[in-house]
Amino acid sequence: MAGGMERRLWDLLLILTAAPHSGDVVTSALRLSQAVLDKGGSVRVWACGYATMMTQDTFGDTKLPNTRDPEGHYPSPSAIVRRMIADGRGRFAWIACTACTEERGATHHIPQVRHRSPLRLATTVVGARQTLYLGGA
């Protein structure tokens, strides 16, 4: 009998369900992710609900100009995630829930985002040393 497939074990899985505009939850998730990466760990984010809107390729690379700081550069959410994936060199990944994506019409993700059925969430949780749920129902 052949041996089973060995799966990668991520240090942290963040299940993110908060809408990007609902408060500081998304910012907290990104900062926590960066802190884990800075310590050499690995992070996987599972985006559900309106969090799936963050990685739309329609945002471009920057947010709209800030009238209080017109010279400032403010990256879009998708640009931040794209940079974290690139800088993480395989230690950071972003998953978009397919059901939530379809339900919200958020079907144009940046190519670095993986799409997973909600039926695979339990397997994804098992593939992490720690899981943290951020957001609402």
C-alpha positions in Angstrom: 0.0 0.0 0.0 1.3 3.4 -0.9 2.0 6.0 1.8 -0.5 8.8 2.4 0.0 12.2 1.0 1.8 14.5 3.5 0.1 17.8 4.0 1.7 21.0 5.0 1.0 22.3 8.5 0.5 26.0 8.7 1.4 27.8 12.0 -1.8 30.0 11.9 -5.1 29.9 10.1 -7.1 33.1 10.3 -10.7 32.7 9.4 -11.7 36.2 8.4 -15.4 37.0 8.1 -15.6 40.7 8.8 -16.4 43.2 6.1 -13.4 45.4 5.2 -15.4 48.5 6.1 -16.9 47.2 9.3 -14.1 48.2 11.7 -10.5 47.3 12.5 -10.8 43.5 12.2 -9.2 43.3 8.8 -6.4 45.6 9.7 -5.8 43.5 12.8 -5.8 40.3 10.8 -3.2 41.8 8.4 -1.0 43.1 11.2 -1.2 39.8 13.1 -0.3 38.0 9.9 2.7 40.2 9.3 3.9 39.7 12.9 3.8 35.9 12.5 5.6 36.2 9.2 8.2 38.5 10.8 8.9 35.8 13.4 9.4 33.2 10.6 6.0 31.6 10.9 3.4 30.7 8.2 -0.1 32.1 7.9 -3.1 31.1 5.8 -6.2 33.4 5.7 -9.6 32.0 4.8 -11.8 34.9 3.7 -15.5 34.4 4.1 -18.5 36.8 3.7 -17.6 40.3 2.7 -13.9 39.7 3.4 -13.9 38.1 0.0 -14.2 41.6 -1.5 -10.6 42.5 -0.3 -8.8 40.6 -3.1 -10.8 41.8 -6.1 -8.5 42.7 -9.0 -10.7 45.6 -9.9 -9.2 47.7 -7.1 -6.0 48.3 -8.9 -2.8 49.0 -6.8 -3.9 52.1 -4.9 -6.8 53.5 -3.0 -8.5 56.6 -4.2 -6.6 59.8 -3.3 -6.8 61.0 0.3 -7.9 64.6 0.3 -6.1 65.2 3.6 -2.8 63.8 2.2 -2.9 64.1 -1.6 0.8 63.2 -1.9 0.4 60.0 0.1 0.5 56.5 -1.3 -2.2 54.2 0.0 -2.1 50.6 -1.4 -5.4 48.9 -2.1 -6.4 45.8 -0.1 -5.6 43.5 -3.0 -2.2 45.1 -3.4 -1.4 44.5 0.3 -2.4 40.9 0.0 -0.5 40.4 -3.2 2.7 41.9 -1.6 2.3 39.8 1.5 2.0 36.6 -0.6 5.1 37.6 -2.7 7.2 38.7 0.3 6.1 35.6 2.3 7.8 33.2 -0.2 5.3 30.4 0.4 4.6 31.2 4.1 1.5 33.4 3.4 -1.6 32.3 1.5 -5.0 33.7 1.0 -8.1 31.6 0.3 -11.5 32.9 -0.8 -14.6 30.9 0.1 -16.3 30.0 -3.2 -19.8 30.2 -1.8 -19.3 33.7 -0.3 -17.5 34.8 -3.5 -20.3 33.8 -5.7 -23.0 35.0 -3.4 -21.5 38.5 -3.4 -20.5 38.6 -7.0 -16.9 39.0 -6.0 -15.6 36.7 -8.7 -12.6 38.7 -10.0 -9.8 37.9 -7.5 -6.2 38.6 -8.0 -4.5 35.4 -9.4 -2.6 34.7 -6.2 -5.8 33.9 -4.3 -6.9 30.3 -4.1 -10.6 29.4 -4.2 -12.0 26.7 -1.9 -15.4 25.3 -1.3 -16.7 25.8 2.3 -16.8 22.0 2.5 -13.0 22.1 2.7 -12.9 24.5 5.7 -12.6 21.6 8.3 -9.7 20.1 6.4 -8.0 23.6 6.3 -8.5 24.0 10.1 -6.9 20.6 10.7 -3.9 21.8 8.5 -3.0 24.5 11.0 -1.4 24.5 14.4 -3.7 27.3 15.6 -6.9 28.8 14.2 -8.3 32.2 15.0 -11.8 33.3 13.9 -12.1 37.0 13.3 -15.3 38.7 12.5 -19.0 38.2 12.8 -21.5 35.5 11.8 
